[in-house]
Amino acid sequence: MPGVLAAATDRRRMIYRGAFGLADVSARRALQPNAVFRIASMTKVLTSIAVLQLRDLGLVDLDAPFARYYREFRQPPALRSFDPVTGRYQTSPAASDITVRQLLTHTAGFGYWFLNPELRALPGSESEFYNPPFLLYEPGSRFQYGISTDVLGQLVTPLSGFTLPELFTQRLLRPLGMVDTGYDVPAEGGRLVALHAAANGGFDVTPNERQGEPPRGGGGLYSTADDYLALLRMLLNDGRAGSFQVLATETVREMVSNQIGALAARRQTTAAPERTADFAFMDGTQKFGLGVLLETQDRRDGRAAGSYGWAGIFNTYFWVDPAAEVAAVIFMQLSPFCAPACLDLCDSFERALYRQLGLRR
């Protein structure tokens, strides 16, 4: 492991933070507690919260067709057959319109090129965020992690008049004091952790980028452990941060409750092992809320049923345990995602934290 930063909070304050190892193995630069990480798909939680804020304002109905709010949207047809040898496929129109709720719950039918071989076979699939030629499944028929939150983020501007970064700043980052979170590469370049890839018993290092990705709902944010814990602390406090009600209490409760009914949030399997391993933290017992994975069972010596969380492709993870009134993050910058060493480290940190807090079951 090149370096790891782990931190935890209760409802009032940070209760632990530790930084270990190197931020860049080639430069032998030590990892600092205020280091900045690419949080990738942990961006999805902020986008989901932003859309739910618009719902709190009465601007969006979660069960309405997405196209009602983003009129440029052209819903792809549904995949009917696919030949893995030739890459040929057949489609036909989907039976129903994609809803806002389905985008929030990853049941809209979209996938990811690194999880779905049908998408990986498409030319240019690795850079396509919004307009795949087909849905993998009928809307509402199956949980499939994918680009849904990228699609969802496009409704922010027509409904609010703000760009996604502007809405984040006005309604989330500034009220929560998240001063080191944004889509731009941090001005203090020495704080950005390098991207590492496991190679030949060591690590290859990718030079740090000079600019960030174009803003999108499904990824691209930079952040710190302190900043992200501020977001999780708000959720632990039922949507409140100091005197500011970020989300209605009822909305937080809806966000972290099962929104996919009898469907299961099944383990996601890789189509690109160099990018990600199988999502081994999912075993089919989980459900999905509005932007977060929900645990239905207690973990031995760890989080309780009713906990929720998610992760980012460079091995950043978080969880919130309302029963224990604790939330935590563990940040790395390493490929592939879900590497066994990364998941083992996450489990070890979780057990140690709950043991220290006297919360072992």
N, C-alpha and C positions, 0 to 999 in steps of 0.2 A: 504494500500500500504506500503510495508516495506521501500522502498526507490526509488527515481527516480532522474535521471540526464538528464537535457534538455539543449540543446545548439544550437546556430544558427550562421550562417556566411553570409556575403555578398561576393562579388567577391574578396575582398582584405584581409579580416581579420575576426576573430571571433567577433560577436557583442553581444553575450549573452551566459552565462553559469551559471547554477544554480544546486547545488546538495542538495537534501533534504532527510531526514529520515535516515534509517539505511542500512548499507551494509550487516549486519548479525544481525537478531533480537535476536538470542540466545546469542550472545556475546555482544549485545548492542553496536556494532561498528558503528560509524557514517560513512555515505557515503561521500567520499571525491571527489573533482572535477577531480582528476587524477585516479579515480577508473577504474579497468579493468573489462570488461564484456565479456561474451560469446555471440558473435554476430550471431552465428548459420547461418541461411540462408542469412544474409547480406554478408556472404562470397561469395555468388553466383555472386554478382556484380563484385568483384575483378576477379573471374575466367572468367566472360564474357569479361571484359576489357582485360585480358591477351590473350584470344583467338582473340579478335579484333586487338590487337597489332600484333599478328602473321599474321593476314589478311593484315594489313598495310604493312607488310614486304613481302607480296606476297607468303606466305607459305601455305595459306589455302584459299579455295574457299567455301564460306558459303553455296552454293547450291549444293556442291558435297556430295556424300554419306560419312557419318562418317567413314565407314569401309575402305575407301580409305586411311585414315590417321592413323587409329588405327586397324591394321590388325588382332589383336587378338579378335576383336569384333565379337560376334555372335548374330545377331539380333533375338530377341524373336519373336515367332509367335503372331498373333493377337487373342485376346479372342473372341470367337463366342457365347458361352453360359456359364452360371454359375448358379449353384443351391445353394442358400444361406443356405439351410437346411443341405445338405450333404457336401457342399464345392467342389463338383465335377464340372469340367469345360471341355470345348472343345475348341480347337484352330485350326487354320490353318495358313499357311504362309501369311504374310502381302502382300498387293498389290504393295508396293513400298519400296525402301530403305530409312532409316532415314537419313536426311541431317544434316549438322552442324547447319544450320539456325533453323531447327525444334527443336534441342536441346537447342538453345539459347532462343527460344520463348515458350518452354513448349507445343509444338504441336507434339512431337514425338510419343506420345501414352503412355509414362510412367506415373505412379502415385506414391502415397505415402501410406504406410500402414495405417497411421492415418487419411487419407481422403477417402480411397477406401475400402469398406468392402470386395471386392473380393481379395484384397491383404492382408488384415488383417487376413483372414481365412487361409493363407498359413503358415505352420510351419516355424519358424525362420524369419518371415517377418520383425520384428522390427530391425534386424541387417543387413538386406540385402540392399546394396546400388546399386549394379551394375548389377546383373544378375537375375531379376525376370523371372518366367517361361513364362510370356506372357505380351504383350502390351494390355492396356485396350481398345485402339482405333487404327484405321488405322492411320499411320503417316500423319500428315497434315490435319486431319479431324476435330480436336477439340482441344481447349485449356484445358489442365489438368495439374495443378501444380504437380510436382513430382521430381523424381531423375535425371531428364535430365542433370542438371549441374554437378552432380557426374560423370555421364557417359562422359560428355563433357571434364571434366578435365583430362581425361586419354590421350588426344591427345597432351597435352603440351610437354611431354618428347620426344616422337618420332619426333615432329616437331622442337623443340628448342634445344634439348640436355640437358635441365635443368629439374630438378624436379619442381613440382608446387611451393613448398616453395622457391626454388632458383630463379625461374622466378619472383615470387612476390617480392622478396628482390631486385633483380637487376633492374627490370623494373617498379616497383610501389612503394614499401615501402621506399626504399632508396631515390629515386628522390623526393618523396613527404614528406620526413621527418617523416614517420610513424614509430617511434621508438618503440612503445609499441604494435605493431600488429604482431601476429604470431600464430603458431600452438602449441607452448609450453606454459605450465602453467607459469605465470609470476614468476620470481625469488623472487620478493618481495611479498610473499604470502598474506600479509596484504592488498594489493591493490585489490585482486580478490573479487568480490562481491559474496556472497553466493547465491545458488539457493534456492528459497522459493516456497512452494506450499500452496495455500489457504486450510485451514483445520479447521473446528469447530470454526469459527469466528476468527481464528488467522492464524499462518503460521508454517508449518513444514519446517525444514532446512535440506538440504542434505549436508553432509561434503564435503568440497572442494576436488576435485580430485587431485591426485599427478602427473598425466601426462595427456596430451591432447590426443585427438583422432588421429589416423593415418591421415596424410594430405589427404584431398579430396576436390573436386571442389565445392561441395554443402554445406559445413558447416565446423565447427571445429575451426574457427579463434577466438582468443581473441583480443580485441581492446579497445580503449578509445574514448570518445567523440571528443577530440582534433584530434586524428589520423583520425577518419572517416570523420570529417569535412574537413580535408585536401584533402581527396579523392573527396568529393563533390565539393569543391572549384575548383578543377581541371576541373570537368565537367562544372561548371558554366563558366569557362574561355575557353570553347571550346577545351578542351584537353591539355591546356598548364599549367605548373606549373613553374613559374620563367622562366628560359631559356630552360627548358626541355619540348619538345612536347611529352606528354605521349601517346596521341591518335591524329590521324589526325582530323582536324576540321570537315571534311565531315563524318568521321566515328562516331564522337560524335552525329552529327545530325541524322545519320541513326540509331544509338543506341536508340535515344529517340523519334523515330517516329514509327508509327504503322507498325508492321511487320507481323501481323496475318490477314490482309485483312478484310473480312467480318465476320470472327469469333469474338466472344466476350470473354473477360476474365471474365467468369461468377463467381459468388460467389462459393467458395469452401466449401463444407459441411463436417462436421466431421464424422469420423468413430470411434473416440476414444476421447470422451468428457473430459477424465482426462488429455489428452495431449493438446487438442485444442478445442475451440468452433468454430462455423462456422466463416469463414473469413468475418465478417460483414463490413469491410472497402471496400469490393468489392460488387457492386450492379448491375453488368451487363452492365454498361455504359462505363467501361474501356476497353482499348486495351492493347496490350503488345508489347514492343520494343525488343531490344536485351539484355535481362537480367533485365528489369525494367517494372513495371506497369505504364501505361500512363492514365492520367485523360483527358477525352474529354469534361468535363463541369467544369465551375467555381464552387468553393465551396463558400457558403455564409460566408463572413467574413474570408475567408481563401485562399488557393492556387488557382491559375488560371488554366483554361484549358491549356494543354500542360505541366503541371507539371508531375513529375514522382517520383517513389520511390519503396520501398519494406520494408521487415521486417524480424525478426528472431523469432524462436519458443519460446524463453524465454521473449518475449515482448520487443524487441528492434525494433525501427522504424526509417525510414528516409524519407525525401522528398526533392526534388529540384524544385524550381519554377523559370524557366528562365525569365519569364515576370517581376517578382518582383526582380530578381537578388538576391534571398535569398535561402538558404538551411538550413535544421535543422535535428537534431536527438533527440530522446527521448528514454532513455535506462532504462529498468527495468530488474529484474531477477526473474521472477515469472511464475508459471504454474497455470492454463492452458493458452495457447496463445489465444489472442483475448478476454480475459475476459472483460466483459462490463466496469468494473472500469478502466481497462487499456486504452480501446478505448476512454472512456469519458475524461480521463486525456490527451490523445493525442489531442483530439479536443479542449479542454480548452487551452492547450498550444498554439496550432495553432492560435486560435482566439485572444489570448492575444498578441502573437507576431505580428500579422498583425495589430492589433489595435495600438500597441505601435509604429509600423513603419509607421502608417498613410496609410495603404494599404487596409482598409476595403472597400468592394464593397457593 
